[in-house]
């Protein structure tokens, strides 16, 4: 399940939990894709929980909390 939100620069981001190592549900990342400026590199940050809990966390987070995660996320190579 993905969710969209807007950052301080009015860019629209999509966030969703990934699978963990080798597609297993443990220790997923939150993946961020900019939907309004497609040339920006995606970003990721490890959530430290399982995939089901990660989906719930992302769904229930405030936009401010998602912005904090986005600020701490690293670009994906």
C-alpha positions in Angstrom: 0.0 0.0 0.0 1.4 3.4 -1.0 0.7 6.9 0.2 1.4 10.3 -1.2 2.3 13.5 0.6 3.7 16.9 -0.2 7.0 18.3 1.0 8.1 21.8 1.9 8.9 22.6 -1.7 5.4 21.5 -2.9 6.8 18.3 -4.5 4.5 15.3 -4.3 6.1 12.1 -3.0 4.9 8.5 -2.9 6.1 6.3 -0.1 5.6 2.6 0.4 7.4 -0.3 2.3 9.7 -2.5 0.3 10.4 -6.2 1.0 13.4 -6.9 3.2 16.6 -8.7 2.2 16.0 -11.2 -0.6 12.2 -10.3 -0.7 11.6 -11.5 2.9 9.1 -9.5 5.0 11.6 -8.7 7.8 13.3 -5.3 8.1 11.9 -3.5 5.1 12.7 0.0 3.8 10.4 2.9 3.3 10.9 3.8 -0.4 10.2 7.4 -1.5 9.6 8.4 -5.2 9.0 11.9 -6.3 5.8 11.9 -8.4 6.0 15.6 -9.5 9.8 15.8 -10.4 10.6 12.4 -11.9 14.4 13.2 -12.3 14.9 13.2 -8.5 16.5 9.9 -7.4 14.3 7.6 -5.2 15.3 7.5 -1.5 15.1 4.7 1.1 15.3 4.3 4.9 15.2 1.1 6.9 12.2 0.9 9.2 13.4 -1.8 11.6 10.1 -3.8 11.7 8.3 -6.4 9.5 6.5 -5.5 6.3 3.0 -5.7 7.7 3.9 -3.4 10.6 5.7 -1.1 8.1 2.6 -0.7 6.0 0.6 0.2 9.1 3.2 2.7 10.3 3.4 4.4 6.9 -0.4 4.6 6.6 -0.8 6.1 10.1 2.1 8.5 10.1 1.4 12.2 10.0 2.8 14.1 7.0 5.3 15.8 9.3 6.6 12.4 10.4 6.9 11.3 6.8 8.8 14.5 6.0 11.2 13.6 8.8 11.7 10.1 7.3 12.2 11.6 3.8 14.9 14.0 5.2 16.8 11.1 6.8 16.4 8.7 3.8 19.4 8.1 1.5 19.3 8.2 -2.3 19.1 4.8 -4.0 22.0 4.1 -6.4 
